[in-house]
Amino acid sequence: MKKLFQAVSAVKYCLTASHRKGFGVQSPFVFHLLNHVFFEKGKYYCYDKIEAIRTKFLSDKKVVQLVDYGTGKSRSRTVADIARKSVKSKKYAQLLFRLVNFNHSRTILELGTSLGISTMYLASADFDSKVITMEGDPTLCKMARKTFKDNGFHNINVINGNIDSILAETVASVETLDFVFFDANHTKQATLNYFQTCLPKIHKNSIFVFDDIRWSADMWSAWNTIVEHPSVRLAIDVGGMGAVWFNTDLTKQQYVVAF
Ligand SMILES: C[S@@+](CC[C@H](N)C(=O)[O-])C[C@H]1O[C@@H](n2cnc3c(N)ncnc32)[C@H](O)[C@@H]1O
């Protein structure tokens, strides 16, 4: 059923997505965002460094035992399989880097670390920024911590625990949230709870990015509820992810962009 939803949703996205490079966009802010952030083609130093780490993971046949957060059961996977199936692709991970770079994020929160690929992109725009990343599986936490240490990422704090129960205290420990990447429990209820928990710490320039908005009917419904929320002023859907802005100077608008 999920596979069917994903296929239909991908076709609908291809048919509705437009505004590539800002054609037909009225808002100067969105025009700038599309041209200078979403479709920016610059080569940043961190791109090659992080992609080399991904390549190493992709050829690592070591088997690890992971806790499945849906069932609570333990299951074995190779590192290569995790890197192939559970980690954001280069295209989207590099967009995360450009978004944190764009709003000069200093306090960044990530829900769902896995091997830490997206985390390293989030941490690379400013090494004085503070990245908090949360992961439930202890083996993945250990691996991610080692990767960050071995590669000189000193601005990342990995928190091990069930995000559904420890997010509130983590959010309470920071003054504001400049950027949040939601990539953990992909159910509607959990996604909306995460969103509501993080909302009190937003400011005018905060950005929230939701992963896998077309992964299931549930996630699609969560995304649409978020877009409709009164505090959201701008929503940009790029197929695999959706980003929202809260700047009250903007009139409420929504774009589906062919990314
Ligand atoms: C898609 S992966 C994250 C990928 C990573 N952001 C990247 O792109 O490199 C999602 C992770 O969230 C973790 N996760 C899911 N639900 C969770 C929960 N309730 N608490 C803690 N971690 C959870 C899973 O263990 C998994 O490693």
The ligand as a Gaussian input file, in Angstrom:
#p B3LYP/6-31G(d) Opt

LIG

0 1
 C       16.406000       8.049000       8.119000
 S       17.470000       7.742000       9.463000
 C       18.344000       9.293000       9.645000
 C       19.252000       9.580000       8.503000
 C       20.156000      10.767000       8.673000
 N       19.410000      11.955000       9.062000
 C       20.883000      11.057000       7.366000
 O       20.230000      11.476000       6.383000
 O       22.121000      10.869000       7.317000
 C       16.341000       7.831000      10.804000
 C       16.971000       7.491000      12.156000
 O       16.059000       7.870000      13.157000
 C       16.143000       6.936000      14.211000
 N       14.855000       6.981000      14.925000
 C       13.625000       6.690000      14.436000
 N       12.692000       6.866000      15.367000
 C       13.342000       7.263000      16.502000
 C       12.931000       7.610000      17.808000
 N       11.647000       7.594000      18.177000
 N       13.877000       7.978000      18.701000
 C       15.189000       7.996000      18.348000
 N       15.639000       7.705000      17.130000
 C       14.731000       7.328000      16.206000
 C       16.412000       5.606000      13.541000
 O       17.093000       4.737000      14.446000
 C       17.253000       6.005000      12.335000
 O       18.621000       5.818000      12.569000

